[in-house]
Amino acid sequence: MNDNTWLERFYEKVILSRYSELFSNKEIHWIDHGKVGHDAWAHYFECDKKQYALLYEDFPGGSFLDDNLSHEVVKCGKETSIELRFSDQTNQIPNITGWFTLYGEKRESIIPRP
């Protein structure tokens, strides 16, 4: 079990389950995790031969994936971003409480339809 296994499972059950139209009954393979801004991290994974990045921000501020990606990415799913908070929260919990935005490789099959 790697150091990020708990976080990866958490994302699959809590965040990525909101994108059931993309990931339902499909295996997710985590690739990497890295900081991409002051309070922003990107969590990279592959599913069904497509690559994705789940961007975490402590507060939405227009952070972007500025890590020299070679692929063009687009937002995925029906929601722009997902906010996760606890009602009794007094402090931020990095990569747990905050805003999550899912990006994927720009391919016809993952561009959301109206």
N, C-alpha and C positions, 0 to 999 in steps of 0.2 A: 504494500500500500504506500503510495507516494504522499508527500506532505500536503498535496492539494486534493486528495481523494475526497475528504469530507466536503470541501467547498464545491467540488465538481458535482457530487451527488446532490448537494443542496440546490445548486443551480438547475439541475435536471428536474428535480421534484417541485421546486417552488417557482422558479422563473421560466424555464423553458417549457414547462407544462402549459403555460398560458399561450404558447404557440403550437397548440396541438395540430393545427392544419399543416405544419411543417415537420413535426417530429414524432407524431403518434406512432407507436410500435416500431420505431426505428432506433438503431444503436448509435450512440454518440461516442466519438473518439476524441478525447481532449488532446490538444497539440501543445499549447503553451499558455503562459500567463505572464503579463508584464505591465509595468507602469507606463502610461502614455501621456500623463499630465500631472499637474500638482496634486490633485485629488481624483485622479482618473486612472483606471486600470482596464486593460483589454484581456479577455479570456477567449482564446482561440480554440475552435473545435471543428470537426468534420462530421457530417452526417449525410448519408446517401450520396456520397461522392461530391459533395459541395462543402466549401469552407465558409465558416461563420466567425464573427467576433462579437462577443457579448461585452458591451462597454458599460462599465460601472462609473458613476460620478456621485460624489457626496451631495451635490446640489446641481441641478441642470444649469449649465452656464455656457453651453455652446462648445464644449470640448469636442475635439475631432480626433480621428485616428491618424496622428502625425508620427507614424513609425515607419515611413518609407515602404508602405505596402506596394507590391507590384500589381495587385489586382484592384479593379474598380469595384467599390462596394456600394450597396444601397441598403436603406432601412428595410426590415422585413416585418411581416405580420400586420395585423389590423390596428395595433396600438403603436403610437409614436414612441413612448417610453413607459416603463412600469415603475411605479414608486413603491418601495417597501419600507414601512415604518412600524414601530411598536408603540402602542399608546402610552406606555410609561417610560419611553426612552428619554434619557437626559443627555446622552452622548452619542455621537456617530459611531457606528461599528463599520470600519472600512471593509468594502466588498460584501457587506451584508445588508445594511440599511442605507438607503439612498435611491438613486435612479439608475435603471438598467435600460439600455437600448440595444437591440439586436441588429447587426449588419450582416449581409451575406454577399457573396460574389455576385456581380451583376450578370445574371442569366435569366432568360425568359421564365424558367420554371420556378424561380423564387421571388419574382416581382409580384407584390400583392395586387390582386384584382379588386376593382371597386364593387 
